[in-house]
């Protein structure tokens, strides 16, 4: 059930709009529900050829030899694509924005650095013919020691994974093996803290698991151009990457996308387009390169795992005085986008809280694992998990209600953030207040009266001797809407909210005052629009 | 052996757009000769509703009904550059580009209308229903259709506009990490209620209550779809998914959806969502973007709820029954913070 709280921040909005705020039906809805929206793989071509990729069975090995003679003579095979056929074999995705060095080959020639790394392409008249020919390829390997743990990879003597970054870390600013954040003096603050807590958090890799797997079809067009039908999330990103790898002018490529069966970050890497285009160029025929479900699950880049250590110092009255973060992003064998996520992660430290002393060191680490890539919340999801679990533990340690503890430390307009920019347009406090009210989570009066718009300022951090902060002694009166606003869009407002079965009070909550009567705090009546009843 | 209930909370914020900026998007808007508008983009609608959001922003800015705007996208020959659909940047970055393009097109449209009505363009307003009228004298009006015909065939004007939106790339201080990562942030608080079975280690999410502050909900249905879908994804991330259950030890991993565990329809819980709108100064009509952040608070809220229920902390994802049982065993049983059922 979705409900708007138009009464909050009403004075900052112009709500006299015609189209904005309307639940207008999607322009493409009819196509979606009638099955006529075209996905890349809905395009049909006579003489379509199929590209399949031979992949490494080893996590780390030297390739001694590749014998594809029998495969080349197999029925239906039109072309074998080797590393030497790729015009610009080495690339890194973010070279488009001048970030990082080329480190990943489209096809491996000398070493393989993860299980599933592409070695050879086989273009044939059917997927089956390509797979049968693949079984005839003989590759001999010298297996090498592999490393799979981010902290093991940083130890002296660990196997070197990535030839471009032999020390197993991405290089920042030509001199550091990690991204730093320094604000205040955490070590001094730990000495003054009543509670110091250090904890370790470990994320797991996960799959994007899109309904439609990654894929593309490259079709020779007139005048030397190629039309590329693709499932990409980023049309020009994929186009420019493909142009670079194929060493063709970008205007020879005409990319068409638009209906995507789930992305979530897993369709930014341009994993199929460069080779489907190369295959089409080498054969003069349309070529499809699509991941099987097995390939998508096993070799499509996953969300990488992060390991995060957080050390916090807090005072007995619930103020966090220092936060120190050390984190490792498991990039897998190549960079792709993990280097970027590390900087985003550092920018996110220490979370949406005002803390006067903050320190972070975050590493992008190479291991012999499938290269990781972007996924929903890239760089932030893991840190949020770690920080918010840590906040809960700290609240217990200082004997506060977990939500009041967050409110006490929440950032407000005017506060100085650890990356040295002023906080503006904050709304964490208000989100916590209305969610608590809705869920009947008891908050004491002073916490219900806090505001993101009052009580903040640079004095709450920085060199000020008084690092501790008063919990908004004078919370500004909540700005009331000029008139209660009725918010409905497509259906009648619902009746009274369903009664909430009283859940157990949070552990270590202070003696609960009378539970907040629903709807009492913010003045304006609320109306709901029910979009459907969820069932268990 | 019993089932214990508990509640956990998380509060988060999320930066809008690519970290550090430097991620432009462009848009072109033009009218056909009978007053119907096309927005040309190369941005990708992943299902999140990019086309709908930009269509509504364009219609609002032009002052025409949404039915008179069509968004054509994802063709590199016709759509101008867009960085891509990621980093919660679509509504904010592309929306702003479309707004700029629509403003430019609107200015030509109003000039053309003024010429037809023989008034000053500053005296005109759109009614949002397909007409342009003189302020204070609504009987003196002309349809957008007639304006477009006049502009094309009589006045020789192109009712069109170009837009780009770019947050300039920020430097990063290598020593201190000083930087401008984002121009605005969305916010959320989520409270999860779970039930933990101390015999099987199974965790069921019973209910979620959340509040999301997203600047401006351009389309509330699309906002709801994101927030509900995102909470499912967060729950799945917290309790179910992984291709490598014993990471960092490698395993063969899942081959397909039969082996890759995700919650099904029966595992979805009721979710009360509150939406707050504190407009971002640089957002299109204040909009930020709910796309990515909605999955994030679920993970820690569920973990914290498990602690509240049975007194164990699981700091490694996913929180499988095996991990819960091992933690309970190490602890000597459920701590009983939650009420046994």
Interface residues (C-beta under 8 A of the other chain):
Chain A: X1 X2 X3 X4 X5 X6 X8 X9 X12 X13 X17 X18 X19 X20 X21 X22 X23 X24 X25 X26 X27 X28 X59 X97 X115 X148 X149 X150 X172 X173 X175 X176 X179 X180 X181 X182 X183 X199 X200 X201 X202 X203 X204 X205 X206 X207 X209 X232 X233 X234 X235 X236 X237 X239 X253 X254 X255 X256 X257 X258 X259 X260 X261 X262 X263 X264 X265 X268 X293 X294 X297 X298 X302 X305 X330 X340 X343 X344 X346 X347 X348 X351 X352 X360 X367 X369 X374 X376 X377 X378 X379 X380 X381 X384 X385 X387 X388 X389 X391 X392 X393 X402 X403 X406 X410 X411 X418 X419 X420 X421 X424 X425 X426 X427 X428 X430 X431 X432 X434 X435 X436 X438 X439 X441 X489 X490 X497 X503 X504 X506 X507 X529 X531 X534 X535 X536
Chain B: X5 X6 X7 X8 X9 X10 X11 X12 X13 X14 X15 X19 X20 X22 X42 X43 X44 X45 X46 X47 X49 X51 X52 X55 X56 X57 X59 X60 X63 X65 X66 X70 X71 X73 X74 X75 X76 X77 X79 X81 X82 X83 X84 X85 X86 X87 X128 X172 X174 X175 X176 X177 X178 X179 X180 X181 X182 X184 X185 X187 X188 X189 X190 X191 X193 X209 X210 X211 X212 X213 X216 X217 X218 X219 X220 X221 X222 X223 X224 X227 X230 X233 X237 X241 X242 X243 X244 X245 X247 X248 X249 X250 X253 X254 X255 X256 X257 X260 X262 X266 X267 X268 X269 X270 X271 X272 X273 X274 X275 X276 X277 X278 X279 X280 X281 X285 X286 X291 X292 X293 X295 X296 X297 X299 X300 X301 X303 X304 X307 X308 X313 X315 X316 X317 X318 X337 X338 X339
